[in-house]
Amino acid sequence: MSAWDELTGQDAAIAALQDAVADAGSMTHSWLITGPPGSGRSNLAFAFATALLQGSQTEAEAARTAKQVAARTHPDLAVLATDRVIISIDEVRQLVSQSQFSPSISPYRVIVIEDADRMTERTSNVLLKALEEPPPRTVWILCAPSAADLIPTIRSRVRTVRLRVPSVAEVAQLLVSRNGVDPARAESAARESQSHIGMAVRLATDDDARARRARTLDIALAVQSVSGAVLAAEKLVAVATDDAKALTAEREDEERFAALRSLGIEPGASVPAGMRASLKALEEDQKRRATRSVRDGIDRVLVDLMSLYRDQLMLQLGAGVDLVNEAIRGDLEVTSRAGSAEQSLTALDAIAVARRRIEGNTPPGLALEAMLITASGRVPALSSLM
């Protein structure tokens, strides 16, 4: 199985990158892979990196390289993947320094920056200098939702590969073939995730994740007053927090165990004073990641609510299209009759406003309260007042 086989619905992008690997003479040394969340940006980036690092290796050597890339241990691969709100300038400076070395065992030295949109302008300018004059055998692969998320000077120095949103059927087939999920459950997870591959995997394989999503929709459907909206906002923040903890808890335990083992400390034993600084640095990093994870969880809640009001609007308009939340069609038919298409559009606008406010560091609880009050139709559209 090649590195490309687990990608779905991106034939044009895969073909473009495979052509680049095959034709070293026209190889571009700076790439930008863009696409909506869940489209497989990172997966495509690492498939490309694997192909570049394999070169003309034998089958056994290529398999070993693929394993090293999957484990992020290949000597000619550098990866910057942050779970924080922003990518720090020191992290990028370190990558730029590494990019100056020639590859040790492969045709290229490959550097992947996931979520490149999290760089500030000052940090982006540090990267820009490396992109302007890259060493002959260094390849940069940046990933971002869209080219507009990067500064214009970086956009002008990269070759962009755009990903599309895979269809529900394509994502469902991937879940069946790769994860062994029952076809009916795979189709449901693909539809409810709105073709977000990572979320589809969670919904298909994690009963707790499915339960949290169902609770999100139930909370929103039950809002009937301003006070109810305030209480619902608090509940939704709790749901998002629980989801974030579920995603990070196991990883944090593994990181702490690995850190203790590297320091020669048995689990449960006291940490010598001289070694506490190392663990404290890890804990601080985990706290920053937890903050980002909660924000991502809030955004997932808002995306689920967007699907709810979208379905409601489709029923009100008699569009006759498939619903994202087919499992609660009965409830949606009741709420759609109780409201109007105008109210559903107002709710969708309110969600868009809430997402912008949270990106601007408005407390999530306040943003959700305003959104739910507007969505419930209890006051004039707050989105027009903010």
Buried (B, 14 or more C-beta within 10 A) or exposed (E): EEBBEBBBBBEEBBEBBBEBBEEEEEBEBBBBBBBBBBBBBBBBBBBBBBBBBBBEBEEEEBEBBBEBBEEEEBEBBBBBEBBBEBBBBEBBBEBBEBBEEEBEEBBBBBBBBBBBBBBBEEBBBBBBEBBEEBBEBBBBBBBBBEBEBBBEBBBEBBBBBBBBBBEBBBBBBBBBEEEEBEEEBBBBBBBBBBBBBBBBBBBBBBEEBBEBBBBBBEBBBEBEEEEBBBBBBBBBBEBBBBBBBBBBEEEBEEBBEEBBEEEEBEEEEEBEEEBEEBBEEBBEBBEBBBBBBBBBBBBBBBBBBBBBBBBBBBBBEEEEEEBBBEBBEEBBBEBBEEBBBEBBBBBBBBBEBBBEBBEEEBEBBBBBBBBBBBBBBBEEBBBEEB
